[in-house]
Amino acid sequence: MPAPELRLVLAVSLDGRLAPAQGGAAQLGGSGDRRVLEEALAWADACLIGARTIRLHGCTCLIRDQDLLDHRSTQQRSAQPHALVVSRTGVFEPALRFFQQPLERWLLTPSAAAELPAGFQQRRAIDSWPQLLRRLADEGLGRLVVLGGAELAGHLLEQQLVDELQLTLVPQVLGGRHSWLPPGCALQPNTWRLLEQRGVGGDELLLRYRRTTA
Ligand SMILES: NC(=O)c1ccc[n+]([C@@H]2O[C@H](COP(=O)([O-])OP(=O)(O)OC[C@H]3O[C@@H](n4cnc5c(N)ncnc54)[C@H](OP(=O)(O)O)[C@@H]3O)[C@@H](O)[C@H]2O)c1
């Protein structure tokens, strides 16, 4: 079975912020970022999304570009990658637009004991992240895009489970405390190899890096 592959995809300000100082639902990227985000979604079998990001935004990003939808269709893949929401509480407002979006929704929680909240089709238990990711790969969900937020990204980076970083640098300096990794995030020494750098329009810069250390 293929090994799981995790790509963290974020739009970040020039000072490394994920959201404005006041917090809330951040919309940092422009149309160039939207395209590279959709390309990452088109690559993915599923997306890992932190519960707070879903609660704040009310929905997740869908592939809209027809060429990407056509490509997935010719590969006989679902139009959209599955949305795997990561949560300890499993508490969500059922009226969120997310629950009307045309995709498969799974809940990943530390405990398999609680009831599956309405709107989710399946649940998987997070006993150990490496084991869970291997099980997901066995189920055909080996290519995973991590859509943030910072808490989830930090947790996966701490466990050295992120293989690739896809960052769109957006031309804003935001200040505040919402860095793209949470305060106190404790990482092992790590280095990354540059795979790609290009402007994507609107003075935004795409950077893709691959982990070079275990
Ligand atoms: N610029 C970008 O590209 C981008 C992308 C995504 C998000 N954002 C921004 O990021 C902010 C949200 O990020 P955030 O760091 O506050 O929250 P987050 O990472 O989206 O979600 C945190 C929540 O996820 C669950 N969670 C996280 N790690 C977990 C783990 N290891 N095991 C189980 N559950 C876990 C918990 O949910 P429960 O509370 O249910 O237990 C936790 O409260 C928003 O401002 C959003 O707009 C920006």
The ligand as a Gaussian input file, in Angstrom:
#p B3LYP/6-31G(d) Opt

LIG

0 1
 N       -4.309000      31.611000       5.723000
 C       -4.658000      30.355000       5.581000
 O       -4.279000      29.681000       4.599000
 C       -5.524000      29.702000       6.621000
 C       -5.863000      28.347000       6.515000
 C       -6.626000      27.758000       7.529000
 C       -7.003000      28.519000       8.621000
 N       -6.668000      29.826000       8.682000
 C       -7.037000      30.637000       9.870000
 O       -6.539000      29.963000      11.025000
 C       -7.399000      30.265000      12.137000
 C       -7.846000      28.956000      12.759000
 O       -6.704000      28.220000      13.174000
 P       -6.554000      27.701000      14.665000
 O       -5.138000      27.358000      14.889000
 O       -7.178000      28.689000      15.598000
 O       -7.495000      26.424000      14.706000
 P       -7.517000      25.057000      13.861000
 O       -6.169000      24.429000      13.817000
 O       -8.249000      25.268000      12.592000
 O       -8.507000      24.191000      14.764000
 C       -8.205000      23.933000      16.114000
 C       -9.155000      22.856000      16.574000
 O       -8.908000      21.663000      15.833000
 C       -9.000000      20.532000      16.685000
 N       -7.653000      19.962000      16.775000
 C       -6.462000      20.559000      16.465000
 N       -5.459000      19.696000      16.650000
 C       -6.025000      18.530000      17.063000
 C       -5.510000      17.265000      17.410000
 N       -4.198000      17.009000      17.374000
 N       -6.354000      16.297000      17.802000
 C       -7.691000      16.545000      17.841000
 N       -8.248000      17.723000      17.532000
 C       -7.410000      18.704000      17.155000
 C       -9.554000      21.049000      17.992000
 O      -10.968000      21.027000      17.774000
 P      -12.113000      20.989000      18.909000
 O      -12.203000      22.393000      19.396000
 O      -13.343000      20.537000      18.206000
 O      -11.661000      20.020000      19.936000
 C       -9.028000      22.479000      18.033000
 O       -9.782000      23.327000      18.852000
 C       -8.549000      31.071000      11.568000
 O       -8.270000      32.439000      11.751000
 C       -8.518000      30.724000      10.092000
 O       -9.110000      31.738000       9.288000
 C       -5.942000      30.448000       7.718000

